[in-house]
Amino acid sequence: MFKNKILVVDDELGIRETFNQILQDKYIVDLACSGEEAVKKAKKEVPDLVLLDNILPGMNGPDVLKEIHRINRYTPVIMVTNIDSAQVAVELMKLGAYDYINKPFNTNQVLDLIGKALTEREQGREKSLQVTTFFDLISKMAPGANPRSLLNRLMDVSIQLLTADSGSIMLVDNKRISIEVTKGLDNETIKTVLKKTEREIIDRVVKEKNPLLLVNEFSRKMRFSRFGGQEEIKSSLYVPLKIEDKVIGVLNLNRTTLGGNFTEDDLQLATALTNQVAIIIENSRLQKDREEVVLEAIMSLAEAVDANDHYTHAHSEKVMKYALLIAEEMDLSEKEKSNIKQAALLHDIGKIGINNSILNKAGKLTPKEWKEIKMHPLIGRDILKPLRMLEDILLTVYHHHERYDGRGYLDKLKGKQIPIGARILALADTFDAMSSARPYRNACPLPEIIAEIKKGAKTQFDPEVVKAFLSILNTKSGLWLQIMANSKKP
Ligand SMILES: [Fe+2]
């Protein structure tokens, strides 16, 4: 059977032995005759509870208490004192003592007190484990977490940790308040949540930006009508969900039948949980903002490239649109689609580093010129490398001239070795090149391009990408043709 370990600290041998006798049946007892010895033992193995003499030679009781809590702040320490003064007792409790026993003590009282302290410690441990699990879970959800699933998680965990019967999370947008998540509330109640009394409380929390604890009579008077008198709310908590000092929502928890009233501690815990979720929502939002800024920068870079190579004006944007249609047809994930979107806009960014006379040459390129032009995916990758956010798309840009049969450049990758984004770009890029007019040739007619692409399946192109392309032309050719038609001519 599992036994808790109790460390008894007293300089009097008689007291140590008395405690040993009382406790040894139920607990593992360890004895220390000085504060220094106690700290040493606690460091070696943290006891489950400490019985600590208040007055010791050398390191005295309060200092030992502080040291023990530095080692583990959840270890309950019961002070053994000779005091009648309530003042001293209060001081000890302020220092973090669980409680105190006055000498001479009653055996049953000692056992009861120890039992109570150990039970509470166990509950506290469970609670802190749940809190840690919660933080762990939500930190794994971030960034880019869906705010609604975060709010659902916040609701579940706070109901469980704070032993609430019901709760809701409301979102505030300007003056509009909507109920986003509820738990333990029936439909009738939900309908009345935003009615007068409740609304006044929520408005107050939003305005003052502070958590609110409602207990006892106050709570009943304020909110009894909400439940039509059927269920009596013992107490309620309201915690603002703040982002940059702006309240974007309110968490509400209620106790009707369970437990006692909510306490200040409960309010603090609910605030900590809510703050954590607010930080993640804010981070997701910031991340989104950052992505938008980067995308804007990408667009202007891509435009700069197109402007440089005036025969391919708006080429990047068209390739991006074609590539996205294919990616959607292939049912790629949102992340892959966003990657393809950015990579498509930037695929030829490396042309910035290629001599204009080569880029704009109407005639046939010499082998040396070809060699130089073939470097543009590499130059592109190097330009984008320092932008950490773009790491994901680097490979797509770098490999956009690989061929499915391994005869492309720069690394001669084959088949599925080539990133999916690059396999899609290869087709979209070719399509746009063939369908755009150049000074030295007309645009190819669509049937000819389609035939060429079909022919290139398994050699130049990934057959699955070709299949998706053909399927788009069969089922929603309008979308594809629209991109072709809307393209700006130089
Ligand atoms: Fe290219």
Boltz pocket constraint, residues with backbone or C-beta under 6 A from the ligand:
constraints:
  - pocket:
      binder: B
      contacts: [[A, 347], [A, 348], [A, 376], [A, 400], [A, 401]]
      max_distance: 6.0
